C-alpha cells in the first residue's frame, strides 16, 4: 500500500511537472492573465496579458507577494490566501469569482474575474505552486445584474397592477352579493355565470401575485 501510494505521488508530480511546462510554453501570448505563485504566495511567473491587465511589470512583480502585486484589500487578501492554501492542501482545482481594481484608460475600474486555481510544481525547486488564470466576466455579470433588475421591476409592476385588478374583482363580487335578493329570478342565471367568471378572474390574479 505504501509503495502504491508512493507510485501515485510520483506519477502525480510528473504530471504536474509536465503541466507547468505546457503552461509556461503556451501561456505567454494567451488572451487572459495567468500568474504562477509559490507556496509563500510569491509570484514566480506572469504572462504578458497579466502585465497589460493589471498594469504591472514582469521585472518588478517576480518575487513579490501576489496580494501586493494585485493591490488587494483585506477581504480579497483573505479570500485569495484561503483559496490558494486550499489548492495546495488538497492538490485540486478551485474556481471562484473576485472583484479586482485595475487601471484602464487612465482611470481605476472595478472588474469581476472568474479565477481558476490549479496545482502544479515549480520545475526549478520541485515545490508545489499554483497556476492562477483570470477571465474577465464583468460584462456578463453586468448583463445578469440588468436582467435581475428588470425582473424585479416587472414583478413589482405586476404586483401593483394585479392588486388593483383584485380589488376591482372583489368589489364586483361584493356588489353582486348585495343585489342577489333584489333581482328577478330570470336574471339569477346571468348573475351566477358572471359571479363564476369573477371568481375565476380573482383566482388567476392571486396566482400571478404568488
Residue, then its C-alpha position, 0 to 999 in steps of 0.5 A: x500500500x505504501x509503495x502504491x501510494x508512493x507510485x501515485x505521488x510520483x506519477x502525480x508530480x510528473x504530471x504536474x511537472x509536465x503541466x507547468x511546462x505546457x503552461x509556461x510554453x503556451x501561456x505567454x501570448x494567451x488572451x487572459x492573465x495567468x500568474x504562477x505563485x509559490x507556496x509563500x504566495x510569491x509570484x514566480x511567473x506572469x504572462x504578458x496579458x497579466x502585465x497589460x491587465x493589471x498594469x504591472x511589470x514582469x521585472x518588478x512583480x517576480x518575487x513579490x507577494x501576489x496580494x501586493x502585486x494585485x493591490x488587494x484589500x483585506x477581504x480579497x487578501x483573505x479570500x485569495x490566501x484561503x483559496x490558494x492554501x486550499x489548492x495546495x492542501x488538497x492538490x485540486x482545482x478551485x474556481x471562484x469569482x473576485x472583484x479586482x481594481x485595475x487601471x484602464x484608460x487612465x482611470x481605476x475600474x472595478x472588474x469581476x474575474x472568474x479565477x481558476x486555481x490549479x496545482x502544479x510544481x515549480x520545475x526549478x525547486x520541485x515545490x508545489x505552486x499554483x497556476x492562477x488564470x483570470x477571465x474577465x466576466x464583468x460584462x456578463x455579470x453586468x448583463x445578469x445584474x440588468x436582467x435581475x433588475x428588470x425582473x424585479x421591476x416587472x414583478x413589482x409592476x405586476x404586483x401593483x397592477x394585479x392588486x388593483x385588478x383584485x380589488x376591482x374583482x372583489x368589489x364586483x363580487x361584493x356588489x353582486x352579493x348585495x343585489x342577489x335578493x333584489x333581482x328577478x329570478x330570470x336574471x339569477x342565471x346571468x348573475x351566477x355565470x358572471x359571479x363564476x367568471x369573477x371568481x375565476x378572474x380573482x383566482x388567476x390574479x392571486x396566482x400571478x401575485x404568488 
